[in-house]
Amino acid sequence: MEKHPMERVKKGDTVVVLAGKNKGKQGQVLRVVNKKGRVFVERVNMIKKHQKPNQQSSQGGIIEKEASIDASNVAPVCPKCKKGVRIGFKRHDDGKKVRVCRKCGEELDK
């Protein structure tokens, strides 16, 4: 049985993009969409949106913002290895489940 990809990537993680036009870029996860299995990464997959003026922003125009990217196309960056790694899971004695780097065994959860 395959693990759900959202268990591996969380908001605030530093990730590296593995595939697509933004391959190799690093950024922080801004938002996670669990149902669709997608993440929003800071300064990655930028799109231009044509926005009309409204109550919140009286200035209309073309704004740049991040679009979502599939969670399978990103890998968390290990603080020790300093590169994108696969994730494993380990349980502590108190029953808490933490994410660990498969290469060096370093914990990713603080």
MIVO-768552 format. One record per residue (C-alpha): y, z, x; residue in one letter. Coordinates in steps of 0.5 Angstrom, whole numbers, padded with zeros to 4 digits, always signed. Each point is the difference from the previous one (the first is absolute). Layout:
! MIVO-768552
YZXA ...
END
This chain:
! MIVO-768552
+0000+0000+0000M +0007-0002+0003E +0005+0005+0001K +0007-0001-0004H +0005-0003+0005P +0005+0005-0003M -0003+0006+0003E +0001-0003+0007R +0007-0002-0001V +0006+0005-0002K +0007+0001-0001K +0004+0001+0006G -0006-0003+0005D +0002-0004+0006T -0004-0007-0001V -0001-0006+0003V -0001-0007-0004V -0007-0003+0002L +0001-0007-0004A +0005-0005-0003G +0007-0002+0002K +0002+0007+0003N -0006+0001+0004K +0001+0005+0006G +0006+0003-0003K +0000+0008-0001Q +0004+0004-0005G +0000+0006-0005Q -0004+0000-0007V +0006+0001-0005L -0004+0000-0006R -0008-0001-0002V -0002-0003-0006V -0007+0003-0002N -0002-0005-0006K +0001-0006+0004K -0002+0002+0007G +0007-0002+0003R +0005+0003+0004V +0007-0001+0002F +0002+0001+0008V +0007+0001+0002E +0003-0007+0003R -0006-0004-0001V -0001-0006-0005N +0007+0000-0002M +0002-0004-0006I +0007-0003-0003K +0001+0002-0007K +0006-0003-0004H +0003+0006-0004Q +0005+0000-0005K +0005+0006-0001P -0001+0006-0004N +0002+0007-0001Q -0003+0003+0006Q +0002-0006+0005S +0006-0003-0002S -0001-0005+0005Q -0005-0006-0001G -0002-0005+0005G -0006-0001+0004I -0004+0006+0003I -0005+0001+0005E -0006+0005-0002K -0007+0001+0002E -0006-0003-0004A -0007+0003+0000S -0005-0001+0005I -0008+0001-0002D -0002+0006+0003A -0006-0003+0004S +0005-0004+0004N +0003+0006+0003V -0003+0005+0005A +0002+0007+0001P +0003+0002+0007V -0004+0005+0004C +0006+0005+0004P -0005+0001+0006K -0003-0008+0000C +0007-0003-0001K -0003-0006-0004K -0003-0001-0007G -0007+0003-0001V -0005+0001-0005R +0000+0006-0004I -0006+0005-0001G +0000+0007-0004F -0002+0007+0002K -0001+0006-0003R +0003+0007+0002H -0004+0006-0001D +0005+0002-0005D -0002-0006-0004G +0006-0004+0001K -0001-0008+0002K +0004-0003+0005V +0001-0007+0003R -0002-0001+0007V +0000-0006+0005C -0006-0003+0001R +0001-0002+0008K +0003+0007+0002C -0002+0005-0005G +0008+0002-0001E +0002+0003-0007E +0005-0005-0004L +0001+0006-0005D +0005+0005+0002K 
END
